[in-house]
Amino acid sequence: MIEIRRMGTGEVLLQVDAETLEGLQAPGVDLSRANLAGMNLCGADLGKADLRNAILTGADLSFADLSGADLRGVSARHASFATATLMAAEMSEADLREAELIGADLFGARLRNADLRGAQLAGADLRDAVLKCANLRGALWNAETRWPERIGATGPKDPRPAIKNCWERLLSRQRPVSDTKGVSWKALVNTFAKPDSCPSTTLLVCSPECAPTRLL
């Protein structure tokens, strides 16, 4: 018998008379703030499930259906979502560091402010996904990775020129451009840049240090 409880309150969220949660059929289930660390959820149907602030560290969700699921604030470091379906999933503020998302369907997923450092994105479908201020530093992708249209089919570009030009324009409205000489635009970006401050910054990340790495 597997019993899943909500962290903090001890409330029983799910009871399964089995030794594993592999292939679990529980669409729409409320597993918010549940501790699922290291659990085998391979092939599970968790479509539209509530997994807000759940602990999924090291969990196996490969081949799982998480379409439309709410994964805001989840801790899923080292978790496997290989070939999982995450279409239109809400994943803002998710900790996906070093997570395996190889071949995952993330079409239309919302990943605002998500931490994807070191994540494996080879073959992932990120078309129409929202990646505003997501941290993709060191994330790995390849030619089969599909990006949102605004990023382009060949992958993310270096955002530094657009950010630099954006801030130069903003500064020129408040003081002569000559006054900006000697000012580090990188320092300006790191100090003042906000997601909605300029259309040019809504590319993939908020700073060049957050860019992913393409696999050779």
C-alpha positions as CSV (number, residue, x, y, z in Angstrom):
1,M,0.0,0.0,0.0
2,I,1.3,3.4,-1.0
3,E,0.0,6.4,0.9
4,I,0.7,9.9,-0.3
5,R,0.3,12.7,2.3
6,R,0.3,16.5,2.0
7,M,3.4,18.0,3.5
8,G,2.8,20.1,6.6
9,T,-0.7,18.8,7.4
10,G,-0.3,15.1,6.9
11,E,-3.6,14.9,5.0
12,V,-3.9,11.7,3.0
13,L,-4.2,12.7,-0.7
14,L,-3.9,9.3,-2.4
15,Q,-3.9,5.6,-1.4
16,V,-2.9,3.0,-3.9
17,D,-2.9,-0.7,-3.2
18,A,0.3,-1.5,-5.1
19,E,4.0,-1.5,-4.7
20,T,4.6,1.2,-7.3
21,L,2.7,4.2,-8.9
22,E,3.8,3.1,-12.3
23,G,0.9,3.5,-14.8
24,L,-1.2,5.3,-12.1
25,Q,-4.6,6.5,-13.6
26,A,-5.4,9.7,-11.6
27,P,-6.3,12.5,-13.9
28,G,-7.3,15.7,-12.1
29,V,-6.0,14.4,-8.7
30,D,-4.9,16.9,-6.0
31,L,-1.3,16.2,-5.1
32,S,-0.4,19.7,-4.2
33,R,2.5,19.9,-1.6
34,A,2.8,16.1,-1.9
35,N,6.2,14.4,-1.4
36,L,6.7,12.2,-4.5
37,A,10.5,12.3,-4.4
38,G,12.1,9.3,-6.1
39,M,8.8,7.6,-6.9
40,N,8.1,5.6,-10.1
41,L,5.3,7.4,-11.9
42,C,6.3,6.1,-15.3
43,G,3.4,6.2,-17.7
44,A,1.0,7.7,-15.1
45,D,-2.0,9.7,-16.3
46,L,-1.9,12.9,-14.3
47,G,-3.6,15.1,-16.8
48,K,-4.9,18.4,-15.3
49,A,-3.6,17.2,-11.9
50,D,-2.8,19.7,-9.2
51,L,0.9,19.3,-8.3
52,R,1.6,22.8,-7.0
53,N,4.7,22.9,-4.8
54,A,5.0,19.1,-4.9
55,I,8.4,17.4,-4.3
56,L,9.3,15.4,-7.4
57,T,13.1,15.3,-6.9
58,G,14.5,12.3,-8.7
59,A,11.0,11.0,-9.6
60,D,10.5,9.0,-12.8
61,L,7.7,10.6,-14.8
62,S,8.8,9.3,-18.2
63,F,6.0,8.6,-20.6
64,A,3.6,10.2,-18.1
65,D,0.6,12.4,-19.3
66,L,0.8,15.7,-17.5
67,S,-1.1,17.7,-20.1
68,G,-2.8,20.8,-18.5
69,A,-1.4,19.9,-15.1
70,D,-0.5,22.6,-12.6
71,L,3.2,22.2,-11.6
72,R,3.8,25.7,-10.3
73,G,6.6,25.8,-7.8
74,V,7.4,22.1,-8.0
75,S,10.8,20.8,-7.0
76,A,11.8,18.4,-9.7
77,R,15.5,18.4,-9.7
78,H,17.0,15.3,-11.4
79,A,13.4,14.1,-12.2
80,S,12.8,12.4,-15.5
81,F,10.1,13.6,-17.9
82,A,11.5,11.8,-20.9
83,T,8.9,11.7,-23.7
84,A,6.3,12.9,-21.2
85,T,3.3,14.9,-22.3
86,L,3.3,18.4,-20.7
87,M,1.1,20.2,-23.2
88,A,-0.2,23.5,-21.8
89,A,1.1,22.6,-18.3
90,E,1.6,25.5,-15.9
91,M,5.2,25.2,-14.7
92,S,6.0,28.7,-13.6
93,E,8.7,28.9,-10.9
94,A,9.4,25.2,-11.2
95,D,12.8,23.9,-10.2
96,L,13.8,21.7,-13.1
97,R,17.5,21.8,-12.6
98,E,19.2,18.9,-14.4
99,A,15.8,17.3,-15.1
100,E,15.5,15.0,-18.1
101,L,13.1,16.4,-20.6
102,I,14.4,14.5,-23.6
103,G,11.6,14.2,-26.2
104,A,9.1,15.8,-23.9
105,D,6.0,17.5,-25.4
106,L,6.0,21.0,-23.8
107,F,3.9,22.6,-26.5
108,G,2.2,25.6,-25.0
109,A,3.7,25.0,-21.5
110,R,4.2,28.1,-19.3
111,L,7.6,28.1,-17.8
112,R,7.9,31.7,-16.5
113,N,10.8,32.0,-14.1
114,A,11.4,28.3,-14.2
115,D,14.9,27.0,-13.3
116,L,16.1,24.8,-16.1
117,R,19.8,25.0,-15.5
118,G,21.5,21.8,-16.8
119,A,18.2,20.3,-18.0
120,Q,18.3,17.9,-21.0
121,L,16.1,19.3,-23.7
122,A,17.2,17.2,-26.7
123,G,14.2,16.5,-28.9
124,A,11.8,18.4,-26.7
125,D,8.9,20.3,-28.3
126,L,8.8,23.8,-26.8
127,R,6.7,25.4,-29.6
128,D,4.4,28.1,-28.2
129,A,5.9,27.7,-24.8
130,V,6.3,30.7,-22.5
131,L,9.9,31.0,-21.4
132,K,10.0,34.5,-20.1
133,C,12.9,34.8,-17.6
134,A,13.4,31.1,-17.5
135,N,17.0,30.2,-16.5
136,L,18.4,27.8,-19.2
137,R,22.0,28.2,-18.3
138,G,23.8,25.0,-19.3
139,A,20.7,23.3,-20.6
140,L,21.4,20.9,-23.4
141,W,19.5,20.9,-26.7
142,N,20.0,19.6,-30.2
143,A,18.7,20.0,-33.8
144,E,15.6,18.1,-32.9
145,T,14.6,20.5,-30.1
146,R,11.7,22.7,-31.3
147,W,11.6,26.2,-29.9
148,P,8.8,28.9,-29.8
149,E,8.5,30.8,-33.1
150,R,9.9,34.0,-31.6
151,I,13.2,32.2,-30.9
152,G,13.4,30.5,-34.2
153,A,13.8,27.0,-35.6
154,T,17.6,27.1,-35.2
155,G,17.4,27.7,-31.5
156,P,17.9,30.7,-29.1
157,K,20.1,33.5,-30.2
158,D,22.4,35.6,-28.0
159,P,20.1,38.1,-26.3
160,R,22.8,40.6,-25.5
161,P,22.5,42.9,-28.6
162,A,18.8,43.3,-28.2
163,I,19.0,44.0,-24.5
164,K,21.9,46.5,-25.1
165,N,19.9,48.3,-27.8
166,C,16.8,48.4,-25.7
167,W,18.6,50.0,-22.7
168,E,20.4,52.5,-24.9
169,R,17.0,53.6,-26.3
170,L,15.5,53.9,-22.8
171,L,18.5,55.8,-21.5
172,S,18.5,58.2,-24.4
173,R,14.9,59.3,-23.5
174,Q,16.1,60.5,-20.1
175,R,19.5,61.9,-20.8
176,P,21.9,62.5,-23.8
177,V,23.3,59.3,-25.3
178,S,26.8,60.7,-24.7
179,D,26.2,60.5,-21.0
180,T,26.0,56.7,-21.3
181,K,29.6,56.4,-22.4
182,G,31.7,54.3,-20.1
183,V,28.5,52.8,-18.5
184,S,28.4,49.0,-18.5
185,W,25.2,47.9,-20.3
186,K,25.6,44.5,-18.7
187,A,25.5,46.1,-15.3
188,L,22.5,48.1,-16.3
189,V,20.7,45.0,-17.5
190,N,21.5,43.1,-14.3
191,T,20.4,46.0,-12.1
192,F,17.4,47.3,-13.8
193,A,16.0,44.9,-16.4
194,K,12.5,43.6,-15.8
195,P,10.6,41.1,-17.9
196,D,8.1,43.7,-19.2
197,S,10.4,46.7,-19.4
198,C,11.1,46.4,-23.1
199,P,9.8,44.1,-25.8
200,S,13.4,43.3,-26.9
201,T,14.0,41.5,-23.6
202,T,11.2,39.0,-24.0
203,L,13.3,36.6,-25.9
204,L,14.3,33.5,-24.0
205,V,16.1,34.7,-20.9
206,C,16.7,37.9,-19.0
207,S,20.5,37.9,-19.2
208,P,23.1,36.3,-21.5
209,E,24.4,34.1,-18.6
210,C,21.1,32.2,-18.7
211,A,21.4,30.9,-22.3
212,P,21.4,27.2,-23.0
213,T,24.1,25.1,-24.7
214,R,23.6,23.3,-27.9
215,L,24.8,19.7,-28.2
216,L,27.3,19.1,-31.0
